Amino acid sequence: MAEITPNTPLVMLTVGQFEELLSRNRIEKTETFQSSHRRYVYGLKGICELFNCAHSTAQKLKDEVITEAVSQYGRKIVVDAEHALRLFKERKSSLDPDTDL
């Protein structure tokens, strides 16, 4: 089979070459989607569910610990869950046992 280049006209492709080209494109898109897929939680309720904590604790976490993972637009709060958990884990490991949070 002839090599397919970006300059190869579609009319010159065989059915097999065209199917191979389509399947290659699907695999690349799937890999890109899987690597860029993130999990988000929304609002203080989402933070409460993520950390299994009370509303007041979720507010403290949002304002102090996981600030980098939080995006807030007006009243809408969006939190990157993996980033928030990573920040929480880093903070928890750096704290003394006597401090809160």
N, C-alpha and C positions, 0 to 999 in steps of 0.2 A: 504494500500500500504506500501511496505517496504521503509525504509529510504534510500535515495541515499547518499552515502559517496564517497570520492575521490577514495576509493579502490574498488568500485562497478564496475564489468566488464560491458562494453557496451552491450555485448551479453545478459546480465541478465535483461536489462531494457525493459519495455513495451513501446509501441509506445507513450502512454500518458506521461510516465515519461520522455522519450527522448524529446518530444515536450516541456514539462515544463522546462527541463534543458536548451534547446535552447532559449526559451523565457526569462528565467531568465538572461542568458548571454547577450542577446540583450538589455535588460533594463539597466543592469549595464554599458554596453559600451555607450549607449545613454546618461546616466547621467554623465559619465566621460567626454564625448565629450562636452556636454553643459557647464560643469563647467570649462573646460580648453579652451573653444573657446574665442579667443581674436580678436579684430578688429585692423588692422594695416593700416596706410597710408604710402605712399612712396614718397620720395623726398620733395623738398621745395614746389612743386605744391600741394602735399597732405596736407602739413601743411597749405598752403594758403586756401585750401578748408575747412579744419577742423576748422580753426579759422576765416575764411572769412576775410582775411587780404591781404595786399600787399606782394610782394616778399621780399622786404627789411625787413619788419616787421617779416615775417616768418623766415628769417635768424637770426634776433635778438632773437626771441623766441627759436629757435633751439640752439643757442650758450649760452643763458643766463637762460631762464626760464624752459624749458622742457628737459634739458640735460639728466636727468636720464631716460627719456622715449625714447631717441634716440639711435639707434645702427647704426653706419656708417662703411661700409666696402668699402674703396676706395671712389668711387663716389656714391655708392649706400647708400641711407638713408632710414631706416625703423623706423617708429615711432609707439609705442603702443598708440593708440588713447585715450583709457580710462585713462591711466596713465598720458598722456600729459594734458588732460582736468582737471584732479584732481590737477596736479602740478600748472597749470595756475590759477585755482580757489583759491588754497592756497596762491599763490603769490599775486593775485589780492586783496584778503581779508587782507593781511598783509601790503600792500602798503598804503602810504599816498595819499590823493586825488590829491596832487600837482605833484606827480612823473609820469613819462612816463611809458608805458606798464602797 
